[in-house]
Amino acid sequence: MNNNDQTPAMPEREMLTTDQQIRRRTIKAFAWFGLASLVPLGIWKYVAAQPRVAGLPKVLRDALNTNEQIANAYFSNQHLAPTFPLEQAAKTPRVNGKDGMKSAFVVADWTLTVQQPDRPPLTLTIDDIKALPKHDQVFEFKCVEGWSQIQHWGGVRFADFVAKYNLGTKSGQPATGEADYFRHVGMTTPDNGYYVGLDIASAMHPQTLLAYEMNGQPLTEPHGAPLRLIIPVKYGVKNLKRIGTITFQDDRPKDFWAERGYDYHVGL
Amino acid sequence: MDDKQQKNMKRIVENKHPLAIRWFHWINFPVLTVMIWSGLLIYWAYHPYKIQVAGFTLIEFFPKWFFAALKVPFRLAEGMAWHFVFQWIFIINGILYVGYTAISGEWRYLLPKRNSFAEAWQVVLHDLGIRKTMPPMDKYNAAQRIAYSAIVVMGLGSFLTGLAIYKPTQLWWLTTIFGGYPTARLIHFALTTGYVLFFLVHVAQVAKAGWNNFRSMITGFDVVKE
C-alpha cells in the first residue's frame, strides 16, 4: 500500500440521495430493457425479410436441415416403431390425399420402374415383388396433421427388395456398408402428380415396406393399389401411394410437400 | 429527523433478482410466445380436444372464431418450422435457468419447503381477501414457491412430451412412457394451457403487487421503507 495515496474522490452515487439513486438506476435499467426488447422484434423482422426457400424463410429452412443432421446422428435401425396386436388395427383405415391419384389408371397394367444412374432401368411386375418374403406390420400411422391410427399393412421389406435386385449401390455390386448406397431414394406416382424423397437410411429401415395388402386384403385403389410405400420412420406424407417409379440418386429427389413449405426430412 | 421522516426512509436492497435470472425470465417471454403461437398453428391441423361434462361441451379447443381471429388456419408448415427452430432456445434457456438456480443457491428461495403446501392455502385465502394476514415469507411466499417450481417441472414435461411426439419411432420408449402418441400429444397440449393460465394469474399478481415489485424484475434491486 502506498501511504501517499490521496483520499479518492467520493463516487458520484454516494452524493445522491436514495431517491435520486433509485430514479437514475430505474431509468437506466428500463432503457436497457427497452433496447433489449427490440432484439426479438428485430429477429421477427429478420425472418420475415428472408428469401423463401420452397415456401419457408431461408433461415428456418437451414435450421430444419440442421435438425435433420442431429436426428440422423441418433437414427438407428434398432429403433423400431411399436407394433400392435392385429385386433387393434382400424377396420377402415383413413384415406387422406389424392395427389398423384387423379389420372386414369388400370391396376392390371401396372409395372414398377426402377432407375439408377448409369444403369438401364429395371421393370418389374407385382408378381416379382410378391416373390419376396412377406411381412405383416401393425403399427401406428402418423399424419403430419397430428392424427394417428393403428393400421395393418402387408408387403415386402424395402431392404429385401434392394438386396434381391442388387439395387442402390454406386458400384452395382452388393453393398458392404451404408456408404456404398446412393444417398437418397425418390418415388413418384405413374403420372408424376405426387413424389417423395427419402434418405437411404430411412428407406432401408427394417419396418419400411413396399405394401400390397391392407387388413390382409389386396390394396384398394384409394389406398394406393397395387403397391404403396409404408414407412413408419416418416409422417404419412412420405407414404406414397401407387408407386410408379423408384429412383436411386445422391442428390435429394424432389418432394411434393417439401416444395410447399414442409420440412424435407419429417423423420419420426 | 423526526419519527415521520424516519418511517419514510427508503433503502435500496441490492440483487433481489440476480441479473442472470432476469435474463432467463425475460428471454422466456418472447420464446414461449413463439412456441405457443406456432404450437397453435400445428394444433389447428387436427384439433379434437374439448372438455365435456355429461355429453355437454363446456370448452372447445378451439372455436372457429378463435382460430380465425388469430389467423391460425392453413399454416401448419409455417407452425412446424417455427416450433422446431425455437424449441432449441426454449430448451437451452430452461437448462441455463435450472443450472443457474442450482449452482447459485437461488433454489433455496424457489423450492417448496415442508410447510409450503399448507401455507400456500393461507396465501391464496389472503390474496382473495378472505384472510387478513400473510404467513411469514422470505423472497417468495409459499404459493410462489410452488408455482415457480411447478412451472419448471411443466417445462420439463413439455420438453419430454414434445420429444415423444417429435420422434415417436426413434424414441418409442419415451412415447410409451407418456402413454402412447395420442396421449403424449394431449399432455403436451394440456401443459400449454397450463402456461396460459399461469401467465394470467402471474400478470394479475404482478399488477396487484405493485410497481416496486415489478421494477425489481427489471432493475434487480428492491426498495424497502424503514
Interface residues (C-beta under 8 A of the other chain):
Chain A: T18 D19 Q21 I22 R25 T26 A29 F30 F33 A36 S37 P40 G55 L56 P57 L60 R61 A63 L64 N67 A71 Y74 F75 S76 H79 L80 A81 P82 E140 K142 C143 V144 E145 G146 W147 S148 Q207 P232 V233 W257 R260 G261 Y262 D263 G267 L268
Chain B: M9 K10 R11 I12 W26 P30 I42 Y43 A45 Y46 P48 L76 A77 E78 M80 A81 W82 F84 V85 Y166 K167 P168 T169 Q170 L171 W172 T175 T176 G180 Y181 P182 R185 R215 I218 T219 G220 F221 V223
